[in-house]
C-alpha cells in the first residue's frame, strides 16, 4: 500500500532510517515540521532530540556530536542557514 507523505516528514523519516542518532535544530519556517516529526519519533527510538536556543548553537552541538562519530543532523531555512555560517 502506498502512502502520501509531506516532504518534511519524508526527510525526517529518511534520516532516522539512515541512522541519525542526534538532532539539534531551531524551528524556523518552512522546516519546522522536520523538528516536530523528529521530536516525537526520536525518543521512541532511544535517540536524542534537542531544540536549540538558536541556529548557531544547533550547529555547534552538531559539530560536537559529529566529532564523536555520531550520525547527526539539523535542518533550517535560508535565513537560518545564513546564521549557521558563523559556526561552520
Residue pairs with C-beta under 8 A, 6 or more apart in sequence:
5 13
6 33
8 30
8 31
8 32
8 33
8 34
8 37
9 33
9 34
9 37
11 34
11 75
12 33
12 34
12 37
12 38
12 41
13 37
13 41
15 23
15 38
15 73
16 38
16 41
16 42
16 45
16 47
18 71
19 71
20 47
20 71
20 72
20 73
21 47
21 48
21 65
21 70
21 71
21 72
22 47
22 48
22 50
22 61
22 62
22 65
22 70
22 71
22 72
22 73
23 35
23 38
23 42
23 47
23 48
23 49
23 50
23 72
23 73
23 74
24 50
24 51
24 52
24 57
24 58
24 59
24 61
24 62
24 65
24 72
24 74
25 31
25 34
25 35
25 50
25 51
25 52
25 58
25 74
25 75
25 76
26 51
26 52
26 53
26 54
26 55
26 57
26 58
26 76
26 80
27 35
27 36
27 51
28 55
28 76
28 77
28 79
28 80
29 77
30 77
31 75
31 76
31 77
31 80
34 75
35 49
35 51
35 75
38 49
39 49
39 51
42 48
42 49
43 49
50 58
50 61
52 58
52 61
54 83
55 76
55 80
55 81
55 83
55 84
56 83
56 84
56 86
56 87
58 74
58 84
59 74
59 84
59 87
59 88
60 87
62 72
62 73
62 74
63 87
65 72
66 72
74 84
76 83
76 84
